[in-house]
C-alpha cells in the first residue's frame, strides 16, 4: 500500500497539466463558436436590412402611383381581376375585362 502513494502522486501530478490544457482548448472552441455565431448573425441582419430597403422602395413606388394617378387605380386593379376568358363562336378567346387605357391618361 505504501508503494501506491507515489503512484497516485505521479498520476495526479500529470492530470493537473492535462486539465489545464483541456480547459484552455474548451475556451478556444467556445470563442470560435461565438465568433461564428456573430458572423452569421451579422450576415442575416444585412440580408434583412436589404430586404426591408427593397420593400420600402416598393411601398414608395406604390404610394407615388396612388397619389399621382388618383384613386382610379383601384378600379383598374379590379378590372384586371375581373378579366376572364370567354369562348366565342370560332373557338377564340378574348378578355371581358375593362381596358385600362393607361397610355391615353398619361398623355393627358
Buried (B, 14 or more C-beta within 10 A) or exposed (E): EEEEEEEEEEEEEEEEEEEEEEEEEEEEEEEEEEEEEEEEEEEEEEEEEEEEEEEEEEEEEEEEEEEEEEEEBEEBEEBEEEEEEEEEEEEEEEEEBEEBEEEEEEEE
